[in-house]
Amino acid sequence: MTNKDTILIASDHAGFELKEKLEAELEALGYDVEDLGPSSDASIDYADYAHHLAERVSSGENARGVLLCGTGLGMSYAANRHPHVRAAVAWTPEIAALAREHNDANVLVLPARFVGEKEGRAILKAWLDTPFAGGRHARRVAKIELDEHLTREKQ
Ligand code: RB5
């Protein structure tokens, strides 16, 4: 297992409790995990943790990461500003599986205030176990990164 295979995990205060549980779950499943914090449920700003984790995925240092906040939204907004990061908010295992199969999601974002521990584990497992389908989905995912699309929108 290389450092690239290490799964990163981070949260804010709202996601802290579930982060601790999912980190233990990842380890129990045999994954190498690096916890980027926080180390308590004291109130912090989700963007600080999202940017830290997303930078590592964007640079290719790590292939995958898991983020948790109350709704999943703030974390996903911040993470998705980084090139090559596809952070998917998933609140059911089906959405997590489709986020992998169709969107090649390299960051899973969990809305910790809206999913319980059991559901969180199932969502995580679906994201871990589902491969990217490629084919027409690879073409669509590639278009996400195209600067020409972004500049055309502004003209
Ligand atoms: C924290 O109260 C909450 O705003 C945060 O966890 C998240 O839901 C933001 O998107």
Backbone and ligand atoms as CSV (ligand in chain L), in Angstrom:
chain,resi,resn,atom,element,x,y,z
A,1,MET,N,N,0.855,-1.204,0.000
A,1,MET,CA,C,0.000,0.000,0.000
A,1,MET,C,C,0.888,1.251,0.000
A,2,THR,N,N,0.644,2.177,-0.947
A,2,THR,CA,C,1.435,3.402,-0.998
A,2,THR,C,C,0.702,4.501,-0.241
A,3,ASN,N,N,1.401,5.611,-0.050
A,3,ASN,CA,C,0.794,6.764,0.612
A,3,ASN,C,C,-0.429,7.245,-0.166
A,4,LYS,N,N,-0.351,7.087,-1.501
A,4,LYS,CA,C,-1.470,7.505,-2.359
A,4,LYS,C,C,-2.758,6.744,-2.016
A,5,ASP,N,N,-2.595,5.494,-1.588
A,5,ASP,CA,C,-3.769,4.678,-1.244
A,5,ASP,C,C,-4.387,5.050,0.099
A,6,THR,N,N,-3.640,5.797,0.900
A,6,THR,CA,C,-4.158,6.192,2.210
A,6,THR,C,C,-5.398,7.063,2.042
A,7,ILE,N,N,-6.472,6.698,2.692
A,7,ILE,CA,C,-7.714,7.472,2.596
A,7,ILE,C,C,-7.696,8.572,3.651
A,8,LEU,N,N,-7.869,9.811,3.192
A,8,LEU,CA,C,-7.900,10.960,4.102
A,8,LEU,C,C,-9.306,11.119,4.663
A,9,ILE,N,N,-9.393,11.617,5.875
A,9,ILE,CA,C,-10.714,11.890,6.459
A,9,ILE,C,C,-10.633,13.164,7.293
A,10,ALA,N,N,-11.670,13.984,7.214
A,10,ALA,CA,C,-11.720,15.224,8.000
A,10,ALA,C,C,-13.174,15.641,8.154
A,11,SER,N,N,-13.421,16.483,9.137
A,11,SER,CA,C,-14.795,16.928,9.404
A,11,SER,C,C,-14.766,18.323,10.012
A,12,ASP,N,N,-15.946,18.818,10.326
A,12,ASP,CA,C,-16.039,19.951,11.247
A,12,ASP,C,C,-16.641,19.402,12.541
A,13,HIS,N,N,-17.061,20.304,13.426
A,13,HIS,CA,C,-17.604,19.849,14.717
A,13,HIS,C,C,-18.868,19.014,14.532
A,14,ALA,N,N,-19.698,19.387,13.522
A,14,ALA,CA,C,-20.959,18.658,13.308
A,14,ALA,C,C,-20.706,17.235,12.812
A,15,GLY,N,N,-19.589,17.030,12.144
A,15,GLY,CA,C,-19.295,15.701,11.602
A,15,GLY,C,C,-18.328,14.905,12.440
A,16,PHE,N,N,-17.837,15.516,13.538
A,16,PHE,CA,C,-16.762,14.882,14.312
A,16,PHE,C,C,-17.101,13.474,14.803
A,17,GLU,N,N,-18.260,13.322,15.412
A,17,GLU,CA,C,-18.605,12.021,16.008
A,17,GLU,C,C,-18.666,10.924,14.941
A,18,LEU,N,N,-19.306,11.229,13.821
A,18,LEU,CA,C,-19.396,10.224,12.751
A,18,LEU,C,C,-18.027,9.993,12.109
A,19,LYS,N,N,-17.213,11.044,12.027
A,19,LYS,CA,C,-15.844,10.873,11.501
A,19,LYS,C,C,-15.087,9.815,12.299
A,20,GLU,N,N,-15.157,9.918,13.614
A,20,GLU,CA,C,-14.435,8.968,14.467
A,20,GLU,C,C,-14.911,7.535,14.196
A,21,LYS,N,N,-16.214,7.388,14.003
A,21,LYS,CA,C,-16.773,6.048,13.767
A,21,LYS,C,C,-16.386,5.518,12.395
A,22,LEU,N,N,-16.417,6.387,11.394
A,22,LEU,CA,C,-16.083,5.925,10.041
A,22,LEU,C,C,-14.587,5.694,9.883
A,23,GLU,N,N,-13.803,6.423,10.626
A,23,GLU,CA,C,-12.351,6.175,10.603
A,23,GLU,C,C,-12.076,4.768,11.147
A,24,ALA,N,N,-12.719,4.424,12.248
A,24,ALA,CA,C,-12.556,3.077,12.828
A,24,ALA,C,C,-13.070,2.014,11.857
A,25,GLU,N,N,-14.150,2.340,11.158
A,25,GLU,CA,C,-14.711,1.397,10.181
A,25,GLU,C,C,-13.721,1.163,9.030
A,26,LEU,N,N,-13.123,2.240,8.541
A,26,LEU,CA,C,-12.140,2.113,7.453
A,26,LEU,C,C,-10.971,1.238,7.894
A,27,GLU,N,N,-10.511,1.465,9.101
A,27,GLU,CA,C,-9.384,0.668,9.621
A,27,GLU,C,C,-9.797,-0.793,9.766
A,28,ALA,N,N,-11.008,-1.019,10.250
A,28,ALA,CA,C,-11.494,-2.403,10.403
A,28,ALA,C,C,-11.600,-3.097,9.048
A,29,LEU,N,N,-11.869,-2.314,8.005
A,29,LEU,CA,C,-11.973,-2.889,6.653
A,29,LEU,C,C,-10.596,-3.082,6.010
A,30,GLY,N,N,-9.551,-2.648,6.717
A,30,GLY,CA,C,-8.190,-2.871,6.223
A,30,GLY,C,C,-7.588,-1.705,5.469
A,31,TYR,N,N,-8.244,-0.545,5.470
A,31,TYR,CA,C,-7.693,0.629,4.783
A,31,TYR,C,C,-6.737,1.383,5.695
A,32,ASP,N,N,-5.755,2.008,5.047
A,32,ASP,CA,C,-4.853,2.903,5.745
A,32,ASP,C,C,-5.546,4.274,5.745
A,33,VAL,N,N,-5.675,4.906,6.914
A,33,VAL,CA,C,-6.428,6.158,7.026
A,33,VAL,C,C,-5.553,7.241,7.641
A,34,GLU,N,N,-5.670,8.452,7.116
A,34,GLU,CA,C,-5.007,9.596,7.767
A,34,GLU,C,C,-6.087,10.599,8.167
A,35,ASP,N,N,-6.164,10.856,9.446
A,35,ASP,CA,C,-7.167,11.767,9.999
A,35,ASP,C,C,-6.599,13.188,9.991
A,36,LEU,N,N,-7.213,14.066,9.203
A,36,LEU,CA,C,-6.738,15.450,9.115
A,36,LEU,C,C,-7.455,16.363,10.113
A,37,GLY,N,N,-8.203,15.758,11.025
A,37,GLY,CA,C,-8.821,16.525,12.103
A,37,GLY,C,C,-10.255,16.881,11.830
A,38,PRO,N,N,-10.862,17.543,12.803
A,38,PRO,CA,C,-10.289,17.992,14.071
A,38,PRO,C,C,-10.199,16.843,15.075
A,39,SER,N,N,-9.612,17.127,16.227
A,39,SER,CA,C,-9.450,16.074,17.228
A,39,SER,C,C,-10.455,16.211,18.374
A,40,SER,N,N,-11.410,17.137,18.233
A,40,SER,CA,C,-12.492,17.254,19.217
A,40,SER,C,C,-13.701,17.853,18.505
A,41,ASP,N,N,-14.823,17.934,19.224
A,41,ASP,CA,C,-16.008,18.510,18.587
A,41,ASP,C,C,-16.153,20.004,18.879
A,42,ALA,N,N,-15.049,20.648,19.215
A,42,ALA,CA,C,-15.084,22.108,19.403
A,42,ALA,C,C,-15.392,22.778,18.061
A,43,SER,N,N,-16.107,23.889,18.111
A,43,SER,CA,C,-16.563,24.554,16.885
A,43,SER,C,C,-15.389,25.052,16.043
A,44,ILE,N,N,-15.394,24.666,14.769
A,44,ILE,CA,C,-14.342,25.114,13.830
A,44,ILE,C,C,-15.017,25.453,12.488
A,45,ASP,N,N,-14.226,25.955,11.520
A,45,ASP,CA,C,-14.754,26.333,10.205
A,45,ASP,C,C,-14.493,25.225,9.192
A,46,TYR,N,N,-15.573,24.693,8.615
A,46,TYR,CA,C,-15.453,23.529,7.728
A,46,TYR,C,C,-14.508,23.765,6.550
A,47,ALA,N,N,-14.466,24.996,6.028
A,47,ALA,CA,C,-13.651,25.234,4.823
A,47,ALA,C,C,-12.167,24.973,5.064
A,48,ASP,N,N,-11.681,25.254,6.272
A,48,ASP,CA,C,-10.258,25.012,6.563
A,48,ASP,C,C,-9.920,23.537,6.354
A,49,TYR,N,N,-10.790,22.679,6.802
A,49,TYR,CA,C,-10.539,21.229,6.719
A,49,TYR,C,C,-10.806,20.706,5.309
A,50,ALA,N,N,-11.815,21.251,4.655
A,50,ALA,CA,C,-12.109,20.824,3.279
A,50,ALA,C,C,-10.949,21.187,2.357
A,51,HIS,N,N,-10.423,22.409,2.485
A,51,HIS,CA,C,-9.324,22.828,1.607
A,51,HIS,C,C,-8.072,21.987,1.852
A,52,HIS,N,N,-7.786,21.701,3.090
A,52,HIS,CA,C,-6.604,20.907,3.410
A,52,HIS,C,C,-6.679,19.534,2.744
A,53,LEU,N,N,-7.814,18.863,2.922
A,53,LEU,CA,C,-7.971,17.525,2.330
A,53,LEU,C,C,-7.999,17.608,0.804
A,54,ALA,N,N,-8.731,18.580,0.261
A,54,ALA,CA,C,-8.885,18.669,-1.202
A,54,ALA,C,C,-7.562,18.984,-1.888
A,55,GLU,N,N,-6.704,19.768,-1.250
A,55,GLU,CA,C,-5.382,20.064,-1.822
A,55,GLU,C,C,-4.597,18.775,-2.019
A,56,ARG,N,N,-4.703,17.895,-1.056
A,56,ARG,CA,C,-3.952,16.624,-1.130
A,56,ARG,C,C,-4.491,15.725,-2.242
A,57,VAL,N,N,-5.792,15.741,-2.465
A,57,VAL,CA,C,-6.382,14.932,-3.542
A,57,VAL,C,C,-6.110,15.604,-4.891
A,58,SER,N,N,-6.236,16.912,-4.933
A,58,SER,CA,C,-6.023,17.657,-6.175
A,58,SER,C,C,-4.594,17.477,-6.700
A,59,SER,N,N,-3.633,17.456,-5.809
A,59,SER,CA,C,-2.225,17.317,-6.213
A,59,SER,C,C,-1.877,15.884,-6.590
A,60,GLY,N,N,-2.741,14.942,-6.239
A,60,GLY,CA,C,-2.466,13.534,-6.529
A,60,GLY,C,C,-1.710,12.836,-5.413
A,61,GLU,N,N,-1.429,13.580,-4.349
A,61,GLU,CA,C,-0.705,12.966,-3.227
A,61,GLU,C,C,-1.520,11.815,-2.633
A,62,ASN,N,N,-2.822,12.016,-2.565
A,62,ASN,CA,C,-3.736,10.956,-2.107
A,62,ASN,C,C,-4.856,10.829,-3.133
A,63,ALA,N,N,-5.318,9.611,-3.321
A,63,ALA,CA,C,-6.342,9.385,-4.354
A,63,ALA,C,C,-7.755,9.681,-3.863
A,64,ARG,N,N,-7.991,9.499,-2.568
A,64,ARG,CA,C,-9.374,9.587,-2.072
A,64,ARG,C,C,-9.468,10.215,-0.690
A,65,GLY,N,N,-10.642,10.783,-0.410
A,65,GLY,CA,C,-10.864,11.350,0.915
A,65,GLY,C,C,-12.335,11.350,1.287
A,66,VAL,N,N,-12.584,11.480,2.587
A,66,VAL,CA,C,-13.947,11.523,3.123
A,66,VAL,C,C,-14.071,12.782,3.982
A,67,LEU,N,N,-15.120,13.565,3.730
A,67,LEU,CA,C,-15.380,14.780,4.493
A,67,LEU,C,C,-16.760,14.687,5.133
A,68,LEU,N,N,-16.901,15.275,6.303
A,68,LEU,CA,C,-18.208,15.278,6.981
A,68,LEU,C,C,-18.470,16.652,7.591
A,69,CYS,N,N,-19.675,17.166,7.359
A,69,CYS,CA,C,-20.139,18.343,8.101
A,69,CYS,C,C,-21.632,18.149,8.315
A,70,GLY,N,N,-22.325,19.157,8.809
A,70,GLY,CA,C,-23.732,18.975,9.151
A,70,GLY,C,C,-24.583,18.546,7.965
A,71,THR,N,N,-24.536,19.346,6.898
A,71,THR,CA,C,-25.331,19.040,5.701
A,71,THR,C,C,-24.515,18.399,4.585
A,72,GLY,N,N,-23.199,18.480,4.678
A,72,GLY,CA,C,-22.323,18.045,3.591
A,72,GLY,C,C,-22.080,19.149,2.576
A,73,LEU,N,N,-22.874,20.205,2.649
A,73,LEU,CA,C,-22.823,21.223,1.587
A,73,LEU,C,C,-21.590,22.117,1.659
A,74,GLY,N,N,-21.333,22.681,2.831
A,74,GLY,CA,C,-20.171,23.569,2.955
A,74,GLY,C,C,-18.878,22.863,2.577
A,75,MET,N,N,-18.719,21.649,3.053
A,75,MET,CA,C,-17.518,20.868,2.732
A,75,MET,C,C,-17.418,20.640,1.221
A,76,SER,N,N,-18.537,20.314,0.593
A,76,SER,CA,C,-18.487,20.028,-0.853
A,76,SER,C,C,-18.204,21.294,-1.655
A,77,TYR,N,N,-18.784,22.431,-1.249
A,77,TYR,CA,C,-18.514,23.679,-1.977
A,77,TYR,C,C,-17.017,23.976,-1.977
A,78,ALA,N,N,-16.402,23.875,-0.807
A,78,ALA,CA,C,-14.975,24.208,-0.688
A,78,ALA,C,C,-14.115,23.187,-1.434
A,79,ALA,N,N,-14.392,21.906,-1.258
A,79,ALA,CA,C,-13.556,20.862,-1.882
A,79,ALA,C,C,-13.636,20.927,-3.405
A,80,ASN,N,N,-14.833,21.222,-3.927
A,80,ASN,CA,C,-15.005,21.206,-5.388
A,80,ASN,C,C,-14.382,22.405,-6.090
A,81,ARG,N,N,-13.817,23.339,-5.348
A,81,ARG,CA,C,-13.088,24.452,-5.975
A,81,ARG,C,C,-11.685,24.027,-6.395
A,82,HIS,N,N,-11.272,22.842,-5.983
A,82,HIS,CA,C,-9.921,22.376,-6.309
A,82,HIS,C,C,-9.954,21.538,-7.582
A,83,PRO,N,N,-9.051,21.816,-8.541
A,83,PRO,CA,C,-9.029,21.038,-9.779
A,83,PRO,C,C,-8.917,19.545,-9.503
A,84,HIS,N,N,-9.606,18.773,-10.301
A,84,HIS,CA,C,-9.565,17.298,-10.250
A,84,HIS,C,C,-10.236,16.700,-9.017
A,85,VAL,N,N,-10.822,17.552,-8.189
A,85,VAL,CA,C,-11.574,17.022,-7.038
A,85,VAL,C,C,-13.040,16.934,-7.429
A,86,ARG,N,N,-13.605,15.761,-7.222
A,86,ARG,CA,C,-15.036,15.552,-7.462
A,86,ARG,C,C,-15.632,15.063,-6.139
A,87,ALA,N,N,-16.132,16.031,-5.380
A,87,ALA,CA,C,-16.647,15.746,-4.037
A,87,ALA,C,C,-18.159,15.596,-4.104
A,88,ALA,N,N,-18.651,14.419,-3.761
A,88,ALA,CA,C,-20.078,14.113,-3.888
A,88,ALA,C,C,-20.725,13.999,-2.513
A,89,VAL,N,N,-21.775,14.778,-2.311
A,89,VAL,CA,C,-22.576,14.621,-1.093
A,89,VAL,C,C,-23.494,13.418,-1.315
A,90,ALA,N,N,-23.416,12.443,-0.423
A,90,ALA,CA,C,-24.258,11.245,-0.560
A,90,ALA,C,C,-24.974,10.977,0.750
A,91,TRP,N,N,-26.277,10.804,0.655
A,91,TRP,CA,C,-27.088,10.552,1.850
A,91,TRP,C,C,-27.774,9.197,1.784
A,92,THR,N,N,-27.518,8.441,0.719
A,92,THR,CA,C,-27.956,7.044,0.660
A,92,THR,C,C,-26.827,6.243,0.002
A,93,PRO,N,N,-26.787,4.926,0.230
A,93,PRO,CA,C,-25.773,4.106,-0.442
A,93,PRO,C,C,-25.934,4.143,-1.961
A,94,GLU,N,N,-27.163,4.283,-2.441
A,94,GLU,CA,C,-27.398,4.312,-3.887
A,94,GLU,C,C,-26.746,5.549,-4.515
A,95,ILE,N,N,-26.887,6.682,-3.834
A,95,ILE,CA,C,-26.273,7.911,-4.367
A,95,ILE,C,C,-24.745,7.778,-4.347
A,96,ALA,N,N,-24.213,7.195,-3.279
A,96,ALA,CA,C,-22.756,7.005,-3.189
A,96,ALA,C,C,-22.266,6.103,-4.323
A,97,ALA,N,N,-23.008,5.037,-4.614
A,97,ALA,CA,C,-22.604,4.120,-5.685
A,97,ALA,C,C,-22.657,4.821,-7.045
A,98,LEU,N,N,-23.716,5.612,-7.271
A,98,LEU,CA,C,-23.827,6.331,-8.553
A,98,LEU,C,C,-22.768,7.422,-8.676
A,99,ALA,N,N,-22.415,8.027,-7.532
A,99,ALA,CA,C,-21.358,9.047,-7.550
A,99,ALA,C,C,-20.028,8.439,-7.993
A,100,ARG,N,N,-19.805,7.186,-7.679
A,100,ARG,CA,C,-18.603,6.487,-8.152
A,100,ARG,C,C,-18.781,6.042,-9.606
A,101,GLU,N,N,-19.886,5.343,-9.859
A,101,GLU,CA,C,-20.106,4.720,-11.174
A,101,GLU,C,C,-20.186,5.763,-12.297
A,102,HIS,N,N,-20.915,6.826,-12.082
A,102,HIS,CA,C,-21.114,7.824,-13.141
A,102,HIS,C,C,-20.165,9.012,-13.049
A,103,ASN,N,N,-19.807,9.421,-11.818
A,103,ASN,CA,C,-19.077,10.687,-11.640
A,103,ASN,C,C,-17.648,10.521,-11.138
A,104,ASP,N,N,-17.221,9.290,-10.933
A,104,ASP,CA,C,-15.854,9.015,-10.452
A,104,ASP,C,C,-15.507,9.886,-9.242
A,105,ALA,N,N,-16.420,9.949,-8.293
A,105,ALA,CA,C,-16.227,10.810,-7.117
A,105,ALA,C,C,-15.008,10.351,-6.317
A,106,ASN,N,N,-14.028,11.252,-6.188
A,106,ASN,CA,C,-12.825,10.888,-5.420
A,106,ASN,C,C,-12.890,11.404,-3.979
A,107,VAL,N,N,-13.923,12.178,-3.672
A,107,VAL,CA,C,-14.159,12.596,-2.284
A,107,VAL,C,C,-15.633,12.321,-1.962
A,108,LEU,N,N,-15.853,11.624,-0.872
A,108,LEU,CA,C,-17.210,11.359,-0.382
A,108,LEU,C,C,-17.515,12.371,0.713
A,109,VAL,N,N,-18.660,13.030,0.615
A,109,VAL,CA,C,-19.057,14.000,1.644
A,109,VAL,C,C,-20.346,13.517,2.301
A,110,LEU,N,N,-20.304,13.400,3.615
A,110,LEU,CA,C,-21.469,12.897,4.347
A,110,LEU,C,C,-22.152,14.007,5.142
A,111,PRO,N,N,-23.481,14.102,5.023
A,111,PRO,CA,C,-24.243,15.059,5.823
A,111,PRO,C,C,-24.516,14.466,7.204
A,112,ALA,N,N,-23.601,14.709,8.134
A,112,ALA,CA,C,-23.591,13.969,9.402
A,112,ALA,C,C,-24.822,14.211,10.276
A,113,ARG,N,N,-25.483,15.367,10.074
A,113,ARG,CA,C,-26.680,15.627,10.885
A,113,ARG,C,C,-27.924,14.940,10.320
A,114,PHE,N,N,-27.761,14.291,9.178
A,114,PHE,CA,C,-28.928,13.692,8.512
A,114,PHE,C,C,-28.757,12.211,8.218
A,115,VAL,N,N,-27.623,11.633,8.597
A,115,VAL,CA,C,-27.465,10.180,8.445
A,115,VAL,C,C,-26.966,9.599,9.766
A,116,GLY,N,N,-27.505,8.457,10.128
A,116,GLY,CA,C,-27.081,7.789,11.349
A,116,GLY,C,C,-25.802,6.979,11.092
A,117,GLU,N,N,-25.326,6.374,12.165
A,117,GLU,CA,C,-24.074,5.621,12.065
A,117,GLU,C,C,-24.192,4.446,11.086
A,118,LYS,N,N,-25.299,3.711,11.185
A,118,LYS,CA,C,-25.479,2.537,10.326
A,118,LYS,C,C,-25.554,2.953,8.851
A,119,GLU,N,N,-26.325,4.003,8.590
A,119,GLU,CA,C,-26.451,4.507,7.218
A,119,GLU,C,C,-25.102,5.052,6.728
A,120,GLY,N,N,-24.395,5.735,7.614
A,120,GLY,CA,C,-23.075,6.269,7.263
A,120,GLY,C,C,-22.116,5.172,6.836
A,121,ARG,N,N,-22.116,4.078,7.561
A,121,ARG,CA,C,-21.245,2.942,7.211
A,121,ARG,C,C,-21.627,2.371,5.850
A,122,ALA,N,N,-22.941,2.256,5.605
A,122,ALA,CA,C,-23.412,1.688,4.334
A,122,ALA,C,C,-23.051,2.613,3.162
A,123,ILE,N,N,-23.166,3.916,3.383
A,123,ILE,CA,C,-22.811,4.895,2.338
A,123,ILE,C,C,-21.314,4.796,2.029
A,124,LEU,N,N,-20.514,4.750,3.091
A,124,LEU,CA,C,-19.060,4.636,2.930
A,124,LEU,C,C,-18.699,3.370,2.151
A,125,LYS,N,N,-19.308,2.258,2.514
A,125,LYS,CA,C,-19.009,0.963,1.884
A,125,LYS,C,C,-19.379,0.990,0.399
A,126,ALA,N,N,-20.523,1.596,0.088
A,126,ALA,CA,C,-20.954,1.674,-1.317
A,126,ALA,C,C,-19.951,2.494,-2.130
A,127,TRP,N,N,-19.483,3.596,-1.563
A,127,TRP,CA,C,-18.507,4.458,-2.249
A,127,TRP,C,C,-17.175,3.721,-2.437
A,128,LEU,N,N,-16.755,2.984,-1.426
A,128,LEU,CA,C,-15.482,2.260,-1.504
A,128,LEU,C,C,-15.534,1.124,-2.527
A,129,ASP,N,N,-16.679,0.458,-2.600
A,129,ASP,CA,C,-16.755,-0.793,-3.360
A,129,ASP,C,C,-17.213,-0.625,-4.802
A,130,THR,N,N,-17.633,0.572,-5.184
A,130,THR,CA,C,-18.172,0.734,-6.546
A,130,THR,C,C,-17.124,1.326,-7.478
A,131,PRO,N,N,-16.813,0.647,-8.561
A,131,PRO,CA,C,-15.836,1.200,-9.519
A,131,PRO,C,C,-16.469,2.227,-10.464
A,132,PHE,N,N,-15.635,3.059,-11.053
A,132,PHE,CA,C,-16.079,4.011,-12.079
A,132,PHE,C,C,-16.404,3.221,-13.340
A,133,ALA,N,N,-17.520,3.531,-13.967
A,133,ALA,CA,C,-17.954,2.767,-15.145
A,133,ALA,C,C,-17.181,3.139,-16.410
A,134,GLY,N,N,-16.590,4.349,-16.460
A,134,GLY,CA,C,-15.853,4.764,-17.659
A,134,GLY,C,C,-16.794,4.982,-18.836
A,135,GLY,N,N,-16.293,4.733,-20.071
A,135,GLY,CA,C,-17.106,4.887,-21.281
A,135,GLY,C,C,-17.652,6.300,-21.423
A,136,ARG,N,N,-18.954,6.421,-21.675
A,136,ARG,CA,C,-19.557,7.749,-21.874
A,136,ARG,C,C,-19.404,8.619,-20.627
A,137,HIS,N,N,-19.308,7.980,-19.475
A,137,HIS,CA,C,-19.158,8.756,-18.232
A,137,HIS,C,C,-17.766,9.388,-18.144
A,138,ALA,N,N,-16.765,8.724,-18.731
A,138,ALA,CA,C,-15.407,9.295,-18.736
A,138,ALA,C,C,-15.402,10.579,-19.563
A,139,ARG,N,N,-16.104,10.577,-20.683
A,139,ARG,CA,C,-16.193,11.789,-21.525
A,139,ARG,C,C,-16.852,12.922,-20.734
A,140,ARG,N,N,-17.905,12.601,-20.031
A,140,ARG,CA,C,-18.648,13.629,-19.286
A,140,ARG,C,C,-17.827,14.168,-18.112
A,141,VAL,N,N,-17.155,13.265,-17.415
A,141,VAL,CA,C,-16.326,13.694,-16.280
A,141,VAL,C,C,-15.179,14.575,-16.772
A,142,ALA,N,N,-14.594,14.225,-17.931
A,142,ALA,CA,C,-13.484,15.026,-18.477
A,142,ALA,C,C,-13.947,16.453,-18.760
A,143,LYS,N,N,-15.183,16.634,-19.178
A,143,LYS,CA,C,-15.690,17.976,-19.494
A,143,LYS,C,C,-15.816,18.874,-18.266
A,144,ILE,N,N,-15.866,18.279,-17.077
A,144,ILE,CA,C,-15.964,19.086,-15.849
A,144,ILE,C,C,-14.748,19.998,-15.717
A,145,GLU,N,N,-13.593,19.500,-16.121
A,145,GLU,CA,C,-12.334,20.234,-15.923
A,145,GLU,C,C,-12.014,21.198,-17.061
A,146,LEU,N,N,-12.829,21.239,-18.116
A,146,LEU,CA,C,-12.474,22.031,-19.286
A,146,LEU,C,C,-12.611,23.525,-19.040
A,147,ASP,N,N,-11.480,24.248,-19.109
A,147,ASP,CA,C,-11.491,25.690,-18.907
A,147,ASP,C,C,-12.367,26.382,-19.931
A,148,GLU,N,N,-12.377,25.831,-21.184
A,148,GLU,CA,C,-13.149,26.506,-22.237
A,148,GLU,C,C,-14.643,26.562,-21.889
A,149,HIS,N,N,-15.137,25.557,-21.186
A,149,HIS,CA,C,-16.535,25.578,-20.764
A,149,HIS,C,C,-16.765,26.699,-19.762
A,150,LEU,N,N,-15.827,26.839,-18.848
A,150,LEU,CA,C,-15.979,27.835,-17.792
A,150,LEU,C,C,-15.909,29.240,-18.358
A,151,THR,N,N,-14.960,29.490,-19.312
A,151,THR,CA,C,-14.819,30.841,-19.855
A,151,THR,C,C,-15.988,31.163,-20.775
A,152,ARG,N,N,-16.490,30.160,-21.517
A,152,ARG,CA,C,-17.629,30.400,-22.413
A,152,ARG,C,C,-18.841,30.906,-21.614
A,153,GLU,N,N,-19.012,30.321,-20.457
A,153,GLU,CA,C,-20.137,30.730,-19.597
A,153,GLU,C,C,-20.095,32.225,-19.263
A,154,LYS,N,N,-18.875,32.740,-19.119
A,154,LYS,CA,C,-18.729,34.132,-18.669
A,154,LYS,C,C,-18.915,35.140,-19.791
A,155,GLN,N,N,-18.830,34.680,-21.086
A,155,GLN,CA,C,-18.873,35.638,-22.207
A,155,GLN,C,C,-20.297,36.072,-22.525
L,1,RB5,C1,C,-22.132,23.898,11.245
L,1,RB5,O1,O,-23.104,24.365,12.115
L,1,RB5,C2,C,-22.728,23.689,9.856
L,1,RB5,O2,O,-23.006,24.903,9.268
L,1,RB5,C3,C,-21.797,22.863,9.008
L,1,RB5,O3,O,-21.545,21.653,9.628
L,1,RB5,C4,C,-22.268,22.507,7.609
L,1,RB5,O4,O,-23.545,21.952,7.622
L,1,RB5,C5,C,-22.083,23.531,6.583
L,1,RB5,O5,O,-22.356,23.349,5.399
